[in-house]
């Protein structure tokens, strides 16, 4: 069955998605939204997008809305993506914390987990005695689908093209038999990371202690400027004095009002 979405239906979904997730869909995304949601209409044996909208709104568990966000989310990531950030973490941030030997990091749009696992690898490789350090990484995303993938710690061999072979040996288990070509994160990396579904549009986040570093990369490109401004200022609140914010290389805070100092393209610091 072919589904077509009316202008009114698109606007209703567009408003719902923006209000709940901050994702701003342009008019050019109308056909993309219809394409991605059509399978769900077929699965539920619904005749129109209005029927599906009613299903989403009537679901008090909000599980259907979560499925909706999973369907429209784009989750593209790699290990050691945008490597200058990990160089900065290794060369500047870790030496600053050498005395305390404690670091708290939030990967706020972690997708399928490559980012937080790369952070953990960087930490373990950069310090002389990891056992003496207290590493904790919060990894969150809006999509339960990608969080489940991330928490599994399982990745196909072709995902490791940018990972040094010695890192793979130290931090991953190689699958055998039916699992040949699959690698699993070793426990020391997995134990450093807590995966949790969080919505960046929430007024407050479940973070009790100030953070040293927040990664929010390649997600604000989906937000309009007011939403970006609100989010960046919330991040500022959760960072300790002197803490850092990393954004994606396709993003800029040039036109966003914020209290951060710009240290380099895509790297910002809270005042000490």
GIUR-V692077 format. One line per field, one symbol per residue. psi: psi as a letter, one per 30 degrees, with the letter a starting at -180 (. if undefined). A space follows every 10 residues. Layout:
# GIUR-V692077
psi=???
This chain:
# GIUR-V692077
psi=kkkkkleeee eeeeeeeeef ffkjklffge eeeeeffeee eeeghkelfe eeeeeeffjf fgeeeeeeee efkkikllkh kiffefeeee feeeefgeee hkkkkjjfif bgfeeeeeee eeeeffleif ffljkkkkjl lfjfeeeeee ffgkkleffg fgkkefeeef flkkklbfgk gkkkkleeee ffkkkkkkjf fkellhjfkk lfkkkikhef fflleeeeee eefeeeefkl kfllkkllfg lkgegkklgl kjelkgklkk k.
